[in-house]
């Protein structure tokens, strides 16, 4: 297994000021998170990979709706798929996105419950 060059090593922090390309990419990601069903699907996928049937049960949305949202998330690169027999299993695309979704929901929890913000 070859190791990535140092400048290509994954990192948790990207402190550079964002350029236009990064701002547009970030805005596109946030726009995909702006739908409650898609956000719920992504939050569920932070817990574990799942198929459409499981995600349908857990969201309470119709199978058609879940499938359409997953297609948008896949097209935008926010989820990946793999085949397991006859099922397609969806996974969230990477740790940065998983942390973003979890932090967004933690922020929402504070707003809903009135719990004070913290660092």
N, C-alpha and C positions, 0 to 999 in steps of 0.2 A: 504494500500500500504506500503510495507516494505522499509525501507531506507537502502541503501548500506552501508557496513562498511566503515569507513573513508578511509582506504587504497584502496578501490575500487571506490571511488567517481570520476566521470569524471573530467578531468582538461584540461585547454587550453595549458598548458606548461608542457613539459616533459624534464627536464634539465639533466637527467642522460646521461652519455656517452653511445652511442649505442653499444650493443653487436652484435655478428655475426648474430643472429636471427633477430634482428631489422634492421640491415643493409641489409640483404637479402630481408626482407619484404618490406622495403622502396624502394630498387632497383626494386623489382617486380612491385610495384605501379607506380614508374616513368616509367618503360618500357611500362605499359599500357597507360600512358599519352603521349607516344612518337608518337602515330599515330594521325594525324590531325583530322580525322573523329571522333575517340573516344574522343579526347580532346573537340571537338565541342559538341558532345553529352553530355559529363559531364558538360560543361559550361552551356548548355541549361538546364540541370537538376538542376543546382544551382539556376536557376530562378523559376522553378516550376516542379512538377512531370508531366510526359507526356507519351502518348502512342506512338506506333511505327509510326502510321500515321502522327501524329503531328510532331514528330521528323524528319520523312522523308521529309515533306514539308519544315521545317525550315532549314535543312542541305543541301537540294538539292541533297542528295545522293539517290541511289536506295533503295527501301524497303528491298531488299535482303541484301544489304551491311549494312544498319542500323540494321537489325535483327541480322546479324552475329556479328557485333561489340557489340551490346547490350548483346548477349549471352556470349561473352568473358568477358565483364565488370561484368556481373552477376556471371559467374564462378569464377572470381577473387575476388568477394566480394565487388566490388566498386559501384554496384547498387543493389537495392532490387526491388521486384515486388509485386504488389497486383492486384487482379482481381476486375474490375468494370464492371459488366455485362459480355459482351463478350470481352471486352478489357483488356489487360494487361497494367497496368500503372507502369512506371519505376520511381524510385527516387534515388538520390545520397545517398550514405551510410555515413551519418554523417557530422558533422560540420568541422572536421579537413580536410577531403577531399574537401569539398566545398570551404573552405578558401584557400587550396593549389591550386585548379584549378583557383579560382579568382585571387590570387596573381600571378600565372604563367602567366595569360593573362594580368594582369596589367604590369608585367615585359616585356612581349612581346610588349605591347603598347608603353612603353618607348623606347624599341629598335627600333621599326618601325618608330616612330614619331621623335626620337632624343631628346625627353624630358629628361632632366638630372635626374639621380637617386636621391632618397631621402630615408630617414630613415622611 
